[in-house]
Amino acid sequence: MTDASDPRRDRLEPVHLVRAAAGLDESWSPRVVAELDEHYVKVARLQGSLTWHAHDAEDELFVVLEGELRIELTSGSVVLRTGDAFVVPRGVRHNPVAERECLVMLVERKTTRHTGGEVTEKTRSIEEQLRPL
């Protein structure tokens, strides 16, 4: 978690979400760009498949900034295109998949673990997600 001295808390300038996401070096490594009460606003560059997982206590908001993202659910799939948003409700197993590079914004509680209870080579800690862009 961040503390009151974190510069993101007092940033009084806009964040260009597409530019921030496009500037990331690796896929599936979200970065925090802002805080909203008890939530982080994150951007990520996605390509390929993440992993099947769930967030038992938190919802997760996906907003596609550029490209197309398929969110596989146990009940089927949801396809999101540029400008689309979708909330994965808490406890719902899902697997985000981007056939081609896709840029997204995520809004999650600060306690949300990147890949829920699953740990893979793509799992990133909150500390890694807080690194400056």
Backbone as a chain_set.jsonl record, in Angstrom:
{"seq": "MTDASDPRRDRLEPVHLVRAAAGLDESWSPRVVAELDEHYVKVARLQGSLTWHAHDAEDELFVVLEGELRIELTSGSVVLRTGDAFVVPRGVRHNPVAERECLVMLVERKTTRHTGGEVTEKTRSIEEQLRPL", "coords": {"N": [[0.834, -1.187, 0.0], [0.315, 2.325, -0.462], [1.702, 5.277, 1.073], [0.953, 8.441, 2.686], [2.902, 10.062, 1.608], [3.289, 9.318, -0.973], [3.695, 10.261, -4.302], [1.639, 9.889, -6.184], [-0.734, 10.26, -4.825], [-1.092, 12.976, -4.524], [-1.096, 14.001, -7.047], [-1.963, 16.385, -9.297], [-2.666, 16.484, -11.959], [-3.615, 15.415, -15.216], [-3.647, 11.928, -16.234], [-2.531, 10.334, -19.029], [-3.99, 7.679, -20.153], [-3.756, 5.766, -22.285], [-1.224, 6.343, -23.346], [0.332, 5.825, -21.073], [-0.146, 3.051, -20.671], [0.756, 2.023, -23.133], [3.434, 2.557, -22.919], [4.504, 0.663, -21.261], [6.832, -1.959, -20.545], [6.472, -4.744, -20.446], [4.126, -7.425, -20.943], [1.13, -8.181, -19.085], [1.779, -6.994, -16.669], [0.591, -5.05, -14.629], [0.409, -1.532, -13.804], [0.15, 0.898, -11.277], [-1.544, 3.91, -11.683], [-3.041, 5.791, -10.453], [-4.873, 6.609, -7.43], [-7.981, 5.885, -5.928], [-9.947, 6.507, -3.458], [-10.225, 3.591, -1.686], [-9.181, 2.147, -3.761], [-7.111, 1.119, -6.526], [-6.193, 2.559, -9.602], [-5.224, 1.144, -12.507], [-3.015, 0.517, -15.283], [-2.392, -1.595, -18.097], [-0.546, -3.604, -20.382], [-1.51, -6.095, -22.52], [-1.101, -9.379, -23.796], [-1.716, -12.503, -25.152], [-2.549, -15.138, -22.867], [-3.651, -14.877, -19.489], [-4.236, -16.36, -16.715], [-6.444, -18.797, -15.344], [-8.398, -17.662, -12.72], [-9.748, -16.295, -9.622], [-11.154, -13.608, -7.724], [-11.843, -13.659, -4.571], [-13.01, -11.833, -2.751], [-13.343, -9.411, -4.021], [-14.57, -7.271, -6.635], [-13.703, -6.739, -10.114], [-12.831, -4.308, -12.409], [-12.595, -3.998, -15.86], [-11.457, -1.972, -18.483], [-11.228, -1.471, -21.84], [-8.729, 0.139, -23.514], [-7.4, 0.209, -25.952], [-7.648, -2.039, -28.653], [-8.621, -5.499, -28.351], [-10.156, -7.605, -25.997], [-10.735, -10.752, -24.648], [-12.651, -12.111, -22.15], [-12.637, -14.98, -20.565], [-15.059, -16.934, -19.034], [-16.46, -19.255, -16.675], [-18.996, -19.699, -17.514], [-19.061, -18.981, -20.163], [-17.869, -16.625, -22.635], [-16.824, -13.17, -22.698], [-16.474, -10.548, -24.936], [-14.52, -7.742, -25.251], [-14.111, -4.591, -26.73], [-12.285, -1.695, -27.937], [-13.007, 0.936, -25.8], [-14.962, -0.418, -24.388], [-16.306, -1.649, -21.271], [-16.205, -3.872, -18.463], [-17.327, -5.61, -15.623], [-15.974, -8.025, -13.593], [-17.524, -9.983, -11.388], [-16.964, -10.472, -7.855], [-15.542, -13.556, -6.815], [-16.011, -14.922, -9.214], [-14.679, -17.138, -11.479], [-12.253, -16.46, -13.922], [-10.499, -15.772, -17.019], [-8.459, -13.635, -18.569], [-7.832, -12.956, -22.014], [-5.85, -11.925, -24.673], [-5.637, -11.925, -27.967], [-4.173, -10.39, -29.773], [-1.978, -7.622, -29.094], [-3.239, -5.629, -26.474], [-4.482, -2.804, -24.758], [-5.311, -1.893, -21.484], [-7.329, -0.489, -18.821], [-7.609, -0.942, -15.371], [-9.645, -1.155, -12.492], [-9.343, -1.719, -9.191], [-9.726, -2.947, -5.831], [-7.344, -1.993, -3.339], [-6.414, -4.223, -2.061], [-6.608, -6.305, -3.828], [-5.307, -9.173, -5.286], [-3.199, -9.741, -8.009], [-3.448, -12.145, -9.603], [-5.423, -13.44, -8.199], [-5.821, -16.214, -6.081], [-4.043, -17.766, -7.428], [-0.699, -18.47, -8.412], [1.626, -17.616, -10.758], [4.176, -17.361, -13.335], [3.477, -14.914, -14.311], [2.348, -13.498, -12.265], [2.201, -10.568, -10.354], [3.379, -8.648, -7.664], [1.837, -6.297, -5.385], [3.702, -4.346, -4.736], [5.416, -4.401, -6.964], [3.638, -3.443, -8.867], [3.351, -0.855, -8.062], [5.616, 0.454, -8.827], [7.244, 3.276, -10.32], [6.18, 4.606, -13.492]], "CA": [[0.0, 0.0, 0.0], [1.086, 3.554, -0.473], [1.469, 6.134, 2.234], [0.565, 9.812, 2.342], [3.979, 10.737, 0.882], [3.333, 8.817, -2.349], [3.353, 11.365, -5.211], [0.383, 9.647, -6.902], [-1.854, 10.739, -4.02], [-1.244, 14.424, -4.659], [-0.953, 14.381, -8.451], [-3.064, 17.234, -9.731], [-2.554, 16.591, -13.406], [-4.223, 14.228, -15.826], [-2.834, 10.803, -16.677], [-2.958, 9.858, -20.344], [-4.024, 6.239, -19.907], [-3.248, 5.007, -23.429], [0.227, 6.546, -23.409], [0.928, 5.123, -19.934], [-0.197, 1.607, -20.932], [1.607, 1.723, -24.29], [4.825, 2.714, -22.513], [4.959, -0.44, -20.411], [7.796, -2.837, -21.204], [6.093, -6.151, -20.501], [2.707, -7.774, -20.859], [0.591, -8.739, -17.85], [2.438, -6.384, -15.516], [-0.143, -3.795, -14.408], [1.052, -0.478, -13.013], [-0.768, 1.845, -10.645], [-1.396, 5.284, -12.179], [-3.803, 6.696, -9.583], [-5.622, 6.01, -6.326], [-9.343, 6.373, -5.8], [-10.354, 5.983, -2.157], [-9.541, 2.331, -1.359], [-8.95, 1.439, -5.015], [-6.056, 1.531, -7.429], [-6.446, 2.621, -11.032], [-4.021, 0.553, -13.104], [-2.988, 0.288, -16.728], [-1.601, -2.779, -18.441], [-0.411, -4.064, -21.771], [-1.823, -7.517, -22.471], [-1.029, -10.206, -24.999], [-1.741, -13.899, -24.759], [-3.504, -15.547, -21.834], [-3.129, -14.688, -18.129], [-4.453, -17.643, -16.042], [-7.745, -18.894, -14.695], [-8.327, -17.261, -11.318], [-10.896, -15.546, -9.098], [-10.901, -12.718, -6.595], [-12.936, -14.087, -3.706], [-13.652, -10.759, -1.989], [-13.339, -8.142, -4.743], [-14.919, -7.148, -8.046], [-12.597, -6.221, -10.926], [-13.316, -3.574, -13.579], [-11.729, -3.922, -17.037], [-11.826, -1.017, -19.528], [-10.292, -1.616, -22.951], [-8.29, 1.424, -24.055], [-7.096, -0.079, -27.359], [-7.58, -3.452, -28.985], [-9.732, -6.4, -28.038], [-9.881, -8.513, -24.891], [-11.758, -11.75, -24.359], [-12.601, -12.591, -20.775], [-13.262, -16.289, -20.48], [-15.754, -17.207, -17.783], [-16.91, -20.65, -16.677], [-20.301, -19.723, -18.18], [-18.917, -18.507, -21.539], [-16.863, -15.577, -22.806], [-17.241, -11.805, -22.989], [-15.476, -9.887, -25.777], [-14.486, -6.293, -25.063], [-13.36, -3.85, -27.742], [-11.905, -0.345, -27.523], [-14.082, 1.716, -25.191], [-15.871, -1.267, -23.612], [-15.988, -1.923, -19.871], [-16.863, -5.06, -17.928], [-16.988, -5.939, -14.241], [-15.984, -9.425, -13.196], [-17.949, -9.982, -9.986], [-16.157, -11.242, -6.9], [-15.768, -14.993, -6.774], [-16.22, -15.512, -10.539], [-13.434, -17.555, -12.138], [-12.109, -15.844, -15.237], [-9.176, -15.789, -17.626], [-8.344, -12.647, -19.648], [-7.05, -13.404, -23.161], [-5.703, -10.946, -25.758], [-4.987, -12.585, -29.111], [-3.2, -9.374, -30.199], [-1.733, -6.677, -28.009], [-4.408, -4.888, -26.018], [-4.189, -1.909, -23.64], [-6.474, -1.825, -20.607], [-7.334, 0.149, -17.509], [-8.247, -1.772, -14.358], [-9.92, -0.532, -11.202], [-9.412, -2.813, -8.22], [-9.387, -2.594, -4.454], [-5.911, -2.068, -3.069], [-6.092, -5.556, -1.548], [-6.79, -7.309, -4.874], [-4.101, -9.825, -5.779], [-3.172, -9.735, -9.472], [-3.978, -13.388, -10.15], [-6.209, -14.078, -7.15], [-5.063, -17.179, -5.295], [-3.109, -18.49, -8.306], [0.631, -17.86, -8.558], [2.3, -18.058, -11.978], [5.28, -16.463, -13.709], [2.898, -13.6, -14.644], [1.847, -12.858, -11.049], [2.964, -9.393, -9.919], [3.017, -8.169, -6.332], [1.388, -4.901, -5.32], [4.904, -3.511, -4.752], [5.856, -4.296, -8.364], [2.659, -2.634, -9.588], [3.499, 0.529, -7.619], [6.829, 1.074, -9.382], [6.962, 4.394, -11.233], [6.141, 4.288, -14.922]], "C": [[0.873, 1.243, 0.0], [0.834, 4.325, 0.805], [1.186, 7.545, 1.752], [1.648, 10.547, 1.561], [4.083, 10.283, -0.568], [2.883, 9.919, -3.298], [2.068, 11.149, -5.999], [-0.812, 10.188, -6.15], [-2.122, 12.218, -4.265], [-1.112, 14.908, -6.092], [-2.179, 15.169, -8.876], [-2.923, 17.522, -11.214], [-3.135, 15.323, -14.012], [-3.181, 13.165, -16.165], [-3.383, 10.372, -18.028], [-2.861, 8.334, -20.304], [-3.432, 5.426, -21.052], [-1.73, 5.134, -23.506], [0.922, 5.787, -22.272], [0.959, 3.615, -20.184], [0.735, 1.223, -22.072], [3.085, 1.792, -23.928], [5.356, 1.598, -21.635], [5.837, -1.409, -21.207], [7.332, -4.277, -21.354], [4.594, -6.342, -20.374], [2.378, -8.343, -19.483], [1.303, -8.223, -16.616], [1.787, -5.035, -15.237], [0.646, -2.818, -13.553], [0.002, 0.496, -12.513], [-0.482, 3.24, -11.189], [-2.151, 6.285, -11.316], [-4.443, 5.893, -8.458], [-6.982, 6.675, -6.259], [-9.915, 5.746, -4.539], [-9.566, 4.709, -1.856], [-9.251, 1.486, -2.602], [-7.717, 1.98, -5.721], [-6.625, 1.578, -8.837], [-5.137, 2.182, -11.675], [-4.149, 0.547, -14.614], [-2.114, -0.929, -16.976], [-1.6, -2.976, -19.944], [-0.589, -5.573, -21.715], [-1.596, -8.165, -23.822], [-0.889, -11.65, -24.557], [-2.787, -14.12, -23.679], [-2.876, -15.342, -20.46], [-3.161, -16.022, -17.388], [-5.86, -17.637, -15.48], [-7.569, -18.567, -13.222], [-9.626, -16.576, -10.91], [-10.396, -14.645, -7.982], [-12.084, -12.925, -5.653], [-13.686, -12.94, -3.035], [-13.782, -9.447, -2.756], [-13.842, -8.289, -6.166], [-13.705, -6.595, -8.782], [-13.176, -5.578, -12.186], [-12.238, -3.549, -14.649], [-12.3, -2.87, -17.976], [-10.783, -1.145, -20.629], [-10.007, -0.238, -23.536], [-7.991, 1.32, -25.544], [-7.076, -1.58, -27.55], [-8.824, -4.213, -28.589], [-9.289, -7.38, -26.962], [-11.054, -9.468, -24.735], [-11.573, -12.17, -22.908], [-13.378, -13.898, -20.739], [-13.839, -16.457, -19.084], [-16.177, -18.664, -17.809], [-18.242, -20.792, -17.397], [-20.241, -19.299, -19.645], [-17.83, -17.457, -21.605], [-17.524, -14.242, -23.073], [-16.129, -11.176, -23.815], [-15.628, -8.383, -25.599], [-13.619, -5.673, -26.143], [-13.08, -2.453, -27.211], [-13.121, 0.417, -27.017], [-15.048, 0.913, -24.348], [-15.356, -1.46, -22.195], [-16.768, -3.149, -19.423], [-16.384, -5.29, -16.507], [-17.075, -7.445, -14.064], [-16.361, -9.427, -11.716], [-17.043, -10.844, -9.104], [-16.543, -12.716, -6.941], [-15.935, -15.671, -8.119], [-14.862, -15.865, -11.155], [-13.406, -16.992, -13.549], [-10.666, -15.948, -15.704], [-9.158, -14.761, -18.752], [-7.416, -13.158, -20.747], [-7.041, -12.3, -24.211], [-4.941, -11.632, -26.893], [-3.902, -11.688, -29.706], [-3.032, -8.389, -29.05], [-2.962, -5.812, -27.743], [-3.972, -4.014, -24.839], [-5.456, -1.763, -22.804], [-6.213, -0.933, -19.406], [-8.087, -0.789, -16.588], [-8.533, -0.915, -13.14], [-10.184, -1.677, -10.236], [-9.167, -2.258, -6.822], [-7.888, -2.76, -4.259], [-5.486, -3.453, -2.592], [-6.166, -6.641, -2.615], [-5.44, -7.859, -5.332], [-4.243, -10.033, -7.278], [-3.797, -10.985, -10.093], [-4.749, -14.164, -9.082], [-5.341, -14.998, -6.313], [-4.071, -17.99, -6.116], [-1.78, -17.743, -8.372], [1.287, -18.483, -9.786], [3.465, -17.116, -12.247], [4.771, -15.062, -14.065], [2.376, -12.863, -13.418], [2.775, -11.719, -10.653], [2.466, -8.957, -8.548], [2.518, -6.726, -6.42], [2.599, -3.976, -5.397], [5.421, -3.326, -6.177], [4.918, -3.385, -9.171], [2.749, -1.161, -9.211], [4.756, 1.203, -8.144], [6.45, 2.221, -10.308], [6.977, 3.944, -12.685], [7.397, 4.774, -15.601]], "O": [[2.031, 1.203, 0.415], [-0.126, 4.061, 1.529], [1.181, 7.81, 0.55], [1.359, 11.554, 0.915], [4.895, 10.822, -1.319], [1.794, 10.466, -3.123], [1.457, 12.119, -6.445], [-1.815, 10.544, -6.77], [-3.272, 12.656, -4.216], [-1.025, 16.113, -6.328], [-3.301, 14.667, -8.818], [-3.048, 18.664, -11.658], [-3.138, 14.272, -13.371], [-2.002, 13.462, -16.356], [-4.571, 10.078, -18.152], [-1.77, 7.773, -20.411], [-2.676, 4.486, -20.808], [-1.032, 4.141, -23.71], [1.973, 5.18, -22.478], [1.977, 2.969, -19.936], [1.431, 0.21, -21.99], [3.906, 1.142, -24.576], [6.54, 1.587, -21.299], [5.604, -1.644, -22.393], [7.748, -4.966, -22.285], [3.892, -5.526, -19.776], [3.237, -8.911, -18.808], [1.418, -8.939, -15.621], [2.354, -3.992, -15.563], [1.439, -3.211, -12.697], [-0.919, 0.868, -13.241], [0.658, 3.704, -11.168], [-1.932, 7.491, -11.427], [-4.543, 4.668, -8.524], [-7.117, 7.874, -6.502], [-10.321, 4.585, -4.549], [-8.338, 4.76, -1.781], [-9.096, 0.269, -2.513], [-7.33, 3.135, -5.541], [-7.44, 0.737, -9.216], [-4.081, 2.763, -11.426], [-5.254, 0.569, -15.157], [-1.225, -1.255, -16.189], [-2.516, -2.571, -20.66], [0.098, -6.256, -20.955], [-1.867, -7.568, -24.865], [-0.063, -11.982, -23.706], [-3.775, -13.391, -23.587], [-1.687, -15.606, -20.283], [-2.174, -16.756, -17.436], [-6.405, -16.577, -15.173], [-6.698, -19.125, -12.554], [-10.492, -16.312, -11.744], [-9.351, -14.891, -7.38], [-13.184, -12.433, -5.903], [-14.883, -13.063, -2.774], [-14.279, -8.464, -2.206], [-13.583, -9.295, -6.827], [-12.79, -6.049, -8.164], [-13.917, -6.215, -12.935], [-11.108, -3.135, -14.393], [-13.502, -2.871, -18.243], [-9.592, -0.952, -20.385], [-10.913, 0.46, -23.992], [-8.293, 2.236, -26.308], [-6.551, -2.313, -26.712], [-9.921, -3.661, -28.502], [-8.182, -7.916, -27.012], [-12.212, -9.053, -24.695], [-10.475, -12.537, -22.491], [-14.602, -13.92, -20.865], [-13.186, -16.157, -18.085], [-16.245, -19.256, -18.886], [-18.587, -21.885, -17.847], [-21.277, -19.261, -20.309], [-16.963, -17.399, -20.733], [-18.634, -14.175, -23.602], [-14.96, -11.26, -23.439], [-16.712, -7.825, -25.77], [-12.53, -6.164, -26.439], [-13.583, -2.073, -26.153], [-14.132, 0.531, -27.71], [-15.882, 1.494, -23.654], [-14.151, -1.441, -21.941], [-17.851, -3.433, -19.935], [-15.193, -5.181, -16.214], [-18.102, -8.063, -14.343], [-15.604, -8.93, -10.883], [-16.442, -11.815, -9.563], [-17.715, -13.068, -7.083], [-15.997, -16.899, -8.17], [-14.006, -14.998, -11.329], [-14.399, -17.041, -14.276], [-9.746, -16.176, -14.918], [-9.778, -14.985, -19.792], [-6.355, -13.717, -20.468], [-8.095, -11.796, -24.598], [-3.741, -11.885, -26.782], [-2.838, -12.169, -30.097], [-3.86, -8.339, -28.141], [-3.626, -5.337, -28.664], [-3.173, -4.45, -24.011], [-6.541, -1.537, -23.341], [-5.073, -0.66, -19.028], [-9.098, -1.37, -16.982], [-7.74, -0.039, -12.796], [-11.096, -2.483, -10.419], [-8.495, -1.241, -6.648], [-7.247, -3.566, -4.932], [-4.315, -3.813, -2.709], [-5.822, -7.791, -2.341], [-4.547, -7.104, -5.717], [-5.297, -10.456, -7.755], [-4.598, -10.876, -11.021], [-4.73, -15.395, -9.064], [-4.253, -14.614, -5.883], [-3.337, -18.811, -5.566], [-1.757, -16.512, -8.385], [1.483, -19.696, -9.859], [3.712, -16.186, -11.48], [5.561, -14.119, -14.116], [1.994, -11.698, -13.529], [3.995, -11.886, -10.621], [1.259, -8.905, -8.308], [2.753, -6.033, -7.41], [2.538, -2.934, -6.05], [5.818, -2.224, -6.558], [5.364, -2.648, -10.051], [2.275, -0.304, -9.957], [4.948, 2.4, -7.932], [5.44, 2.144, -11.008], [7.698, 3.018, -13.055], [7.553, 4.6, -16.81]]}, "num_chains": 1, "name": "protein.A"}
